[in-house]
Amino acid sequence: MARKTETFKIEGYDKSFTVTELTVKQIIGLVQDDVQTAGDDFDALRSIFADKVLPLASNVTMEDLVEMAPSDIKEFWDHFYKVNSVFFEMARKSGLKAVLETLQTAILSDFGKWLAGSLRPDIKTS
């Protein structure tokens, strides 16, 4: 199975980050089980991304994202989007455009709210 994978560094972090292309099976599972049910519900989409998409498609954790500056989150998203560009194109054509736009907005624009809602109680923000 030839899945696209990209490993990259973000300036200021010791860790190398890796994003991997989602498989058709993973995409179908996400769409059938989660994304269609969530619709455009911000909290549900955040949970799907944090609990399912991140572990399937990267070595990035919510704890990593909490430590990142907004520009670093955008850099991560750009790599994630590049590796999974065919998935995003297929999703747009299959009627999931609004869901994807909500998810992208949640990640790139509302990252503070998005991340804060994803924190476990034992993670400190200061």
Secondary structure, 3 states (H helix, E strand, C coil): CCCCEEEEECCCCCCEEEEECCCHHHHHHHHHHHHHHHCCCHHHHHHHHHHHHHHHHECCCHHHHHHCCHHHHHHHHHHHHHHCHHHHHHHHHCCCHHHHHHHHHHHHCCHHHHHHHHCCCCCCCC
